[in-house]
């Protein structure tokens, strides 16, 4: 996995393919690589291919009796479906994940996806369960719950409260939380949510700094789709400041990465429309 992720960060697709080939037929490795490949496809906007790979990794893990692992993969798909604007699909995948397992990382991924997709009651229920069951877990207390609570505040139109709730995560936000270590998504989510909170508060410069922080730490984000989405959000943050030149560059970076993306993805259509207005 380390070699696969390093190859991705270096843009070495041949190296990624070699590692994936080595993993074929190896229990515990093939499903992990497939899940990572699904994140790579999602990061480039190839959601149909990403979904197929994700479901194969879930099936493979289930066949091996690894229900929590399978559910974590499922929760990962729920997150990127939600972030890309496919709310119904995100809610469905999150529901399937928690039906399969109530593992710590499963509940977090599902709760994050549900909060982004607008299902606050279920997201808050899962967050409450995490708080009760893991009172001394560092990832839960200093990463998962701050990100979730900030999302809840944003959903209630309280960006200042969201920023305050995320303060506890600041000393730990460049650490690798458990879900990232186990399933390669969830890294720097408090940073991403803080950027959204600054945007909602009309503080474009602070928002841009948060999204740039994600782009500056590719080794922490690796193939998590927020690394791609940070470019869209950076463009929006620059627009909020009135800096159309920098906004254009950020949008162009995103649209170049997504040049072969599935055309009906909501965030893709929004980004293209926003960029067109800058021409």
N, C-alpha and C positions, 0 to 999 in steps of 0.2 A: 504493500500500500504506500509506503514511503516513496518507493521508486516511481510509482504511478503518479502520485501527487507532485513529486518533483518534476517529472517530465511534463505534466500539465502546466505548472508554473513557468517552465522554460519554453513552452510552446513546442515541445518535442512530440508530435503526434505519433511518429514512428516508434518512439520509446514507449509511449502509452500502449500502443498496439502490441508491442513485444511483451510487456508485463501482463496485459490482459490474456494473451495467448498462453503464457506460463501458468496462469491461474485456472485455466479450463480443466475441469475434472477434479480439482482439489477442494475437498469439503472445507467449508469455513473461509475459503479464499475466493472461490468463483462468485458467490453471491455478493461478497463485499466489493469486489471489483465491478460487478454489474451495477450495484447501487451507485458507486462512484461514477461510472459511465453515464448513468441516468442524470446525475447532477451536471456533468459536463454538457450533455445534450440540452438540458434545461437552460444552462447558462448561455447557450447560443440561440435560444428561442426555438429549438427543435422539440416542442412539447409532445408531439405524437410519438416520436422515437424515444424520448425520455420516459414517457409513461409506460411504454412497452418494456423497456429495460427495468424500470422500477418494479413492475409487477412480476417479471421473471425473477428478480432478486428476492422478492417477498415469497413467491412460491417455493423457491429453492431453499430458503431458510426454514420455511414451515415444514417442508419435506424432511429436513434434517432435525426436526423437533425443536428448532430455535424460535419459539413464538415471540419472545420479546424482541429479538433481533429483527424478525420479520415485521413486527409492528412498528419498530423504530424507522425502518425503511419507508413504511407506509406513511408515517407521520412526516417524514422528510418530503415526500411528494405533496402531502397536504399543504405544507408550508409554501413550497414554490408555486403551487396552483393558486394559493391565496394571494401571494405577493404579486403575481402576474395578472390578477383580476378575475380569475376563474372561481368565483365564490361558491357556486353550487358544487363543483367538483372538489374543491378544498374541504367543504363540510362533509361530503360523502367519504373522502379518504380519511379524514380525521376520525369520523365515526367508526369506520372499519378498523382503524389502528387501535383505538381504545377498547373495542370489542375483543380484539385479539390479545391484548396485554394492558395492564395498568402500570407498567414499568415507569420509572422516573422520567427517562428521556422521551418515552412515548407520550406521556401525559403533557410534558412541556411542549413538544412539537405540535401535538393536537391542539393544545390550548392557544398557542401562538397563532396557528392557522385559523382557528375559529374566531379569535379576536380580530384578526385582519379581515376575515370574511364576514364580520358583523354579527356573529352569534355569541353575544356577550354572556348570556346566562350559562351556557355550557362551558365557555372558556373560564368564567369565574369559578364555576364548580370544580373544574380540574385544578385551577390554581389553589383553591382552598384545600384540596386533597394533598397537593404537593407540600403546602405549608404545614399541614398536620403531620404528615408522614416523614418529612425530612427536615426537622427543625435545626439540625446541625450540619447539613450537607452544604458545603461551600458553593457548589455550582447552583444549587437551588436558591440559596439565600442571597447570593451576591451577583447572580446573573439571570437565572430564569424568572424569579419572582419580580425583581425590579423591572425587567423588560415587559412582563405581562401587566403589572400594575400601571406602568406608564401607558401601555396600549389602551387599557381600560379608561384611564383619564382622558386620553386623546379622543376616544369614542364618545366621551361625555363633554367634549369641547373645552377641556381644561389643560391647555398646553403647559402653563406655568407649573401646575401640579405634576404633570408628567416629568418635566425637567427636574423638579425637586426629588421625585421618587427615584430617579436614576442616579442621584448623587452617590448612593451607597455602592453602585457598581463601578464607579470611576477607578478606584485603585486596582480593580481586577479585570478591566475590560480588554486588556491585551493578553490575558491568560487564555488558555484553551479549556473551555468548559467540557464537562463529561460528554455531552451530546456530540460535540465536535470531534472529540477524541474517538468516540465509538462509531459515528455515522457521518462525519464530515459536513454537517450543517450546524448552524446555530452560533458560529463564532462571530463576535463583534455585534451581535443583535442589539445590545443596549446602546451601542454607538449609533446604529442605524435608526433606532426608535428615537433617540435624542435628536438626531438630525431632523426627523419628521416633526418632532415637537417644536424645535426652533422654527421650522417652516410655518407651522400652524400659528406660532406666535408672531410671525412677520419679521423674524430675525434672520435675514438671509445670509449674512456674513458668518454667523455662528453655525448655521445649518451647513453651509458650504464646507466649513472646517471639519465637521463631523463626517460628511460623505467623503471628503478628500482623505481623511484618516483611514477609511476602509480601503481606498485605492492604494494607499501607501503601505498597506500591510497585506499584500497578496498571499504571503506565506501563512497567514493566519486564516484567511478566508478561503484560499485555494479555489475549489470549483463551486462553492456555495453561490447560488444565483444572486445573492445580495451584492456580490462583487460587480455584477453587470448592472443591477438596478441602481447602484450608487451613482452610476454615470448619468442616468436619467434625473435622479434627485439632485445631483450636482448642477445640472443644467437648469433645473427649476429654481434652485437656490440662487444661482447667478441672475436669473430673470427677476427674482424678487429684489435683488440689489440694483436692477437696471443695467447690468453688465451684459449686453446682448452678444458681444464678441466672445466672451468666455462661455456663455451659455451655448452658442452655436458649436463650439469645439466639443463641449461635453455631449451634446446631442449627437454630433457626428461620430464620436467615439462609440456611443451606444449603437447607432444605426449601422455602423460598419461591422461591429461584432454580430449584429442580428440581420445581416444582409440576406441570409437564407432562412430566416425565421418563418414559422407558420404564420400566415398573414392575419388570422383572426384573433390573435392574442390581444386582450384589452389594453395592456400596458404598451404594447407595440403600436397599436393604432393611435393611442393617446400621444405617445412620443412623436410619431410621424406628424400628427396634426399640429402639435406644439412647435416642432421644428419648422414646419411649412410657414407658420406665421412670422418666423424670423427672417424669411427670405425677402 
